[in-house]
Amino acid sequence: GSFSISNTYIANSYGINAHYQSTACSAQIMAIAEEGGESQMGWDYEGSRFLKDISFEQVGRNAAKRAIQVLGARKINSLTGFVLLDNSVASEFLGILSSALSAESVQKKKSMLAGKKDELILSEKINIIDNGLLGRRLGSKPVDDEGVPTTNKILIGKGILNKFLYNTYTAKKDGVKSTGNAARGGFTGIPSVGPTNLYIEPVSNEYASNLRGLVKAVNKGLYVIETMGMHTANPISGEFSVGVSGLLIENGEIKHPVKEAVISGNILDLFKNIVMVGDNLRFYGNIGSPSLLIEEIDISG
């Protein structure tokens, strides 16, 4: 685990000095489960602005559960069916999409969302929000790294791309106002563009369910709890092909753990095919998502 206290001083382009204090703490652990000569690993993480929000015991229990869940994993035949993404895995995919929401990437023609503003690009059942004002979250702060106030904004509403993330430089190029998303690594660095707290929510409770309800909705598919090779996903084209492990689902019931499977496709198509959303929103750093149920995904055994 880690804990830090920081003082932030910012002089913005209007000559206004901003100063705020913040704390950040996190816990993470890798657990190993062994049985019959086989070993599997499980990981978990929790982060917050406040230490009292974090249960180190629960983080350990979650990691142990993940490791035990995939003991005895075996290969499956290739199929096209449902994929249920664990909220940790869904957050990884959202992290890839986040770079495409940056106006800096769009202006440099390095975004899969360039030229798609006001278009229906994802499932009508989800919103994607960037909110620097969420209580207790690691991405929350009163101002961005240029001293511009942070805001709460729906970037993608009911699947429609409403806006991008801006700092003052990229905003001036497009003739709009900064969204309060300037980010830089230090005082001497040039501000880039980055999310504050970026997360997915269902448009309405009609499309939401607990995890058990999501599993019951699957006639045949895979509950993905871990990925390998997510760094190989292309943030410009959106193409991905990643190794996954998880649990086979048949007729609404979990059958057995699965190893060495691969899911592939395009991130926009992945998010476009969302049919249900979990009620278990969880943040990993400043990126958060609930579990996501997605139809018509190619799963290679």
C-alpha positions as CSV (number, residue, x, y, z in Angstrom):
1,G,0.0,0.0,0.0
2,S,0.9,3.7,-0.3
3,F,-0.1,7.0,1.3
4,S,0.9,10.5,0.2
5,I,0.1,14.1,1.1
6,S,0.7,16.8,-1.5
7,N,0.6,20.6,-1.7
8,T,-0.3,21.9,-5.2
9,Y,0.4,25.5,-6.3
10,I,-0.7,26.7,-9.7
11,A,-0.4,30.0,-11.5
12,N,-2.8,30.0,-14.5
13,S,-2.7,32.1,-17.6
14,Y,-4.9,34.7,-16.0
15,G,-2.5,35.4,-13.2
16,I,-4.7,33.7,-10.7
17,N,-2.8,31.5,-8.1
18,A,-4.5,28.2,-7.1
19,H,-3.4,26.3,-4.0
20,Y,-4.9,23.1,-2.6
21,Q,-3.8,20.2,-0.4
22,S,-4.7,16.6,-1.1
23,T,-4.1,13.1,0.2
24,A,-4.0,9.8,-1.7
25,C,-3.7,6.3,-0.5
26,S,-4.0,2.9,-2.2
27,A,-3.6,-0.8,-1.4
28,Q,-2.9,-3.7,-3.8
29,I,-1.8,-7.2,-3.5
30,M,-1.0,-10.3,-5.7
31,A,-2.2,-13.6,-4.2
32,I,-1.2,-17.1,-5.4
33,A,-3.4,-20.2,-5.0
34,E,-2.0,-23.7,-5.4
35,E,-3.6,-27.1,-5.8
36,G,-2.3,-30.3,-7.2
37,G,0.8,-28.8,-8.6
38,E,-1.1,-26.0,-10.4
39,S,-0.8,-22.3,-9.3
40,Q,-2.9,-19.3,-10.3
41,M,-2.5,-15.7,-9.4
42,G,-5.1,-13.1,-8.4
43,W,-4.8,-9.3,-8.0
44,D,-6.9,-6.6,-6.4
45,Y,-6.6,-2.9,-5.8
46,E,-8.4,-0.1,-3.9
47,G,-7.6,3.6,-3.9
48,S,-9.1,6.7,-2.3
49,R,-8.3,10.1,-1.0
50,F,-8.9,8.8,2.5
51,L,-7.3,5.9,4.3
52,K,-10.6,5.0,6.1
53,D,-12.2,4.1,2.8
54,I,-9.8,1.3,2.2
55,S,-10.2,-2.2,3.7
56,F,-6.8,-4.0,3.4
57,E,-8.5,-7.2,4.5
58,Q,-11.1,-7.0,1.7
59,V,-8.4,-6.3,-0.9
60,G,-6.6,-9.4,0.2
61,R,-9.8,-11.5,0.2
62,N,-10.7,-10.3,-3.3
63,A,-7.2,-11.2,-4.6
64,A,-7.4,-14.6,-3.1
65,K,-10.9,-15.2,-4.5
66,R,-9.7,-14.3,-8.0
67,A,-6.8,-16.7,-7.7
68,I,-9.0,-19.6,-6.5
69,Q,-11.7,-19.0,-9.1
70,V,-9.4,-20.0,-12.0
71,L,-7.8,-23.0,-10.4
72,G,-8.4,-26.0,-12.7
73,A,-8.8,-23.8,-15.8
74,R,-9.0,-25.6,-19.1
75,K,-9.2,-24.6,-22.8
76,I,-12.5,-24.2,-24.6
77,N,-13.6,-24.4,-28.3
78,S,-13.9,-21.2,-30.2
79,L,-17.4,-19.6,-30.1
80,T,-19.3,-16.4,-30.7
81,G,-21.3,-15.4,-27.7
82,F,-21.7,-13.1,-24.7
83,V,-18.7,-11.7,-22.9
84,L,-19.2,-10.5,-19.3
85,L,-16.3,-8.2,-18.4
86,D,-15.4,-7.9,-14.8
87,N,-15.3,-4.3,-13.7
88,S,-11.5,-4.4,-13.5
89,V,-11.3,-5.6,-17.1
90,A,-14.0,-3.1,-18.3
91,S,-11.9,-0.3,-16.7
92,E,-8.9,-1.5,-18.7
93,F,-10.8,-1.1,-22.0
94,L,-12.1,2.3,-20.9
95,G,-8.5,3.3,-20.3
96,I,-7.7,2.6,-23.9
97,L,-10.8,4.6,-25.1
98,S,-9.8,7.5,-22.8
99,S,-6.9,8.5,-25.0
100,A,-9.3,8.8,-27.9
101,L,-11.4,11.3,-26.0
102,S,-8.5,13.7,-25.7
103,A,-8.8,16.8,-28.0
104,E,-5.0,16.6,-28.3
105,S,-5.3,13.1,-29.9
106,V,-8.1,14.2,-32.2
107,Q,-6.3,17.3,-33.4
108,K,-3.2,15.1,-34.2
109,K,-5.4,12.6,-36.1
110,K,-4.5,10.0,-33.5
111,S,-7.9,9.2,-32.2
112,M,-10.5,6.6,-33.3
113,L,-13.2,9.2,-32.5
114,A,-11.9,12.0,-34.9
115,G,-14.8,13.3,-37.0
116,K,-17.4,11.4,-35.0
117,K,-18.7,14.2,-32.8
118,D,-22.5,14.1,-32.4
119,E,-22.6,10.6,-33.8
120,L,-24.0,7.5,-32.2
121,I,-20.7,5.6,-31.5
122,L,-21.5,3.3,-28.5
123,S,-24.4,1.5,-27.0
124,E,-27.4,3.8,-26.3
125,K,-27.5,2.2,-22.8
126,I,-24.4,3.8,-21.4
127,N,-23.0,7.3,-20.6
128,I,-19.3,8.0,-20.2
129,I,-18.6,10.8,-17.8
130,D,-15.6,12.8,-16.7
131,N,-16.1,14.4,-13.3
132,G,-13.3,16.1,-11.4
133,L,-15.7,17.0,-8.6
134,L,-16.5,13.5,-7.3
135,G,-16.1,13.1,-3.6
136,R,-13.1,11.1,-2.3
137,R,-11.8,10.0,-5.8
138,L,-8.2,10.0,-6.8
139,G,-8.8,12.1,-9.9
140,S,-10.8,14.8,-8.0
141,K,-9.3,18.3,-7.6
142,P,-10.7,21.8,-7.6
143,V,-8.6,23.0,-10.6
144,D,-6.6,21.3,-13.3
145,D,-2.9,21.7,-13.9
146,E,-3.4,25.1,-15.6
147,G,-5.6,26.4,-12.8
148,V,-8.9,26.0,-14.7
149,P,-11.8,24.7,-12.6
150,T,-12.6,21.1,-13.1
151,T,-16.1,20.1,-14.1
152,N,-18.7,17.3,-14.4
153,K,-19.5,16.5,-18.0
154,I,-21.1,13.7,-20.0
155,L,-18.7,13.1,-22.8
156,I,-20.8,10.3,-24.4
157,G,-24.5,10.4,-23.6
158,K,-26.8,7.6,-24.6
159,G,-24.0,6.4,-26.9
160,I,-23.7,9.8,-28.7
161,L,-20.3,11.6,-28.6
162,N,-21.0,15.0,-27.1
163,K,-17.6,16.5,-26.4
164,F,-13.8,15.9,-26.0
165,L,-11.5,16.7,-23.1
166,Y,-9.6,20.0,-23.5
167,N,-6.8,22.1,-21.9
168,T,-6.5,25.8,-22.8
169,Y,-4.2,25.2,-25.8
170,T,-6.4,22.6,-27.5
171,A,-9.5,24.5,-26.7
172,K,-8.2,27.6,-28.4
173,K,-7.4,25.6,-31.5
174,D,-11.0,24.5,-31.7
175,G,-12.5,27.8,-30.6
176,V,-14.1,26.4,-27.4
177,K,-13.5,26.7,-23.6
178,S,-11.2,24.4,-21.7
179,T,-13.0,21.6,-19.9
180,G,-10.5,21.7,-17.0
181,N,-8.5,18.6,-18.2
182,A,-5.0,20.0,-18.4
183,A,-2.5,17.4,-17.0
184,R,1.3,17.5,-16.5
185,G,3.9,15.5,-14.7
186,G,5.6,18.5,-13.0
187,F,6.0,22.3,-12.9
188,T,8.4,22.2,-15.9
189,G,6.3,20.0,-18.1
190,I,4.1,21.2,-20.9
191,P,0.4,20.6,-20.1
192,S,-1.2,17.8,-22.0
193,V,-4.8,16.5,-21.8
194,G,-6.0,13.8,-19.5
195,P,-9.2,12.7,-17.7
196,T,-10.0,13.5,-14.0
197,N,-12.4,10.7,-12.9
198,L,-13.6,8.9,-16.1
199,Y,-16.3,6.3,-15.7
200,I,-19.2,4.4,-17.2
201,E,-22.8,4.5,-15.9
202,P,-26.0,3.0,-17.3
203,V,-28.4,5.5,-18.9
204,S,-31.2,4.2,-16.6
205,N,-31.8,1.4,-14.0
206,E,-33.7,-0.5,-16.7
207,Y,-30.3,-1.5,-18.2
208,A,-28.6,-2.3,-14.8
209,S,-28.4,-5.5,-12.8
210,N,-26.4,-7.1,-10.1
211,L,-23.6,-9.5,-11.1
212,R,-25.8,-12.6,-10.6
213,G,-28.4,-11.1,-12.9
214,L,-25.8,-10.5,-15.6
215,V,-24.6,-14.1,-15.4
216,K,-28.2,-15.4,-15.6
217,A,-28.8,-13.4,-18.8
218,V,-26.0,-15.4,-20.6
219,N,-27.0,-18.6,-22.5
220,K,-23.4,-19.2,-23.6
221,G,-20.3,-17.0,-23.1
222,L,-17.4,-16.1,-21.0
223,Y,-17.0,-14.1,-17.7
224,V,-13.6,-12.4,-18.2
225,I,-11.8,-11.7,-15.0
226,E,-8.2,-11.1,-16.3
227,T,-6.5,-10.1,-19.5
228,M,-3.0,-10.5,-20.9
229,G,-1.6,-8.1,-23.5
230,M,-4.0,-5.2,-23.1
231,H,-1.0,-2.9,-23.9
232,T,-1.0,-4.2,-27.4
233,A,-4.5,-2.7,-28.1
234,N,-4.2,0.1,-30.7
235,P,-5.6,3.3,-29.3
236,I,-5.7,4.9,-32.7
237,S,-7.6,2.3,-34.7
238,G,-9.3,0.6,-31.7
239,E,-8.3,-2.8,-32.8
240,F,-7.4,-5.3,-30.1
241,S,-6.6,-9.0,-29.6
242,V,-6.0,-10.0,-26.0
243,G,-5.5,-13.2,-24.0
244,V,-8.1,-13.7,-21.3
245,S,-8.9,-16.1,-18.5
246,G,-12.2,-16.4,-16.7
247,L,-15.3,-18.6,-16.3
248,L,-17.4,-20.3,-18.9
249,I,-21.1,-19.6,-18.6
250,E,-23.9,-21.8,-20.0
251,N,-27.6,-21.3,-19.5
252,G,-27.1,-18.7,-16.8
253,E,-24.8,-20.8,-14.7
254,I,-21.0,-20.7,-14.2
255,K,-19.5,-24.1,-15.4
256,H,-15.7,-24.1,-15.1
257,P,-12.7,-21.8,-15.3
258,V,-11.1,-21.1,-18.7
259,K,-7.5,-20.4,-19.7
260,E,-5.7,-19.4,-22.9
261,A,-8.7,-17.9,-24.6
262,V,-8.5,-14.8,-26.8
263,I,-11.1,-12.1,-27.6
264,S,-10.5,-9.7,-30.5
265,G,-12.3,-7.0,-32.3
266,N,-12.6,-3.2,-32.2
267,I,-13.1,-1.3,-29.0
268,L,-15.9,0.8,-30.5
269,D,-17.8,-2.3,-31.6
270,L,-17.2,-3.8,-28.1
271,F,-18.8,-0.8,-26.4
272,K,-21.5,-0.6,-29.0
273,N,-22.7,-4.2,-28.2
274,I,-23.2,-3.6,-24.5
275,V,-26.7,-5.0,-23.5
276,M,-26.6,-4.7,-19.7
277,V,-24.5,-2.9,-17.1
278,G,-23.6,-4.0,-13.6
279,D,-24.5,-2.1,-10.4
280,N,-20.8,-2.6,-9.2
281,L,-19.1,0.6,-10.4
282,R,-15.5,0.5,-9.1
283,F,-12.5,2.8,-9.8
284,Y,-9.0,1.6,-10.5
285,G,-7.0,4.8,-10.1
286,N,-9.0,7.5,-11.8
287,I,-10.8,5.2,-14.3
288,G,-13.9,3.3,-13.3
289,S,-16.5,1.0,-14.7
290,P,-19.2,-1.5,-13.6
291,S,-19.2,-5.0,-15.1
292,L,-20.4,-4.9,-18.7
293,L,-22.4,-7.6,-20.5
294,I,-21.6,-7.6,-24.2
295,E,-23.1,-9.7,-27.0
296,E,-21.7,-11.1,-30.3
297,I,-18.1,-11.3,-29.4
298,D,-15.6,-13.7,-31.0
299,I,-13.9,-15.9,-28.4
300,S,-11.1,-18.1,-29.7
301,G,-10.1,-21.2,-27.7
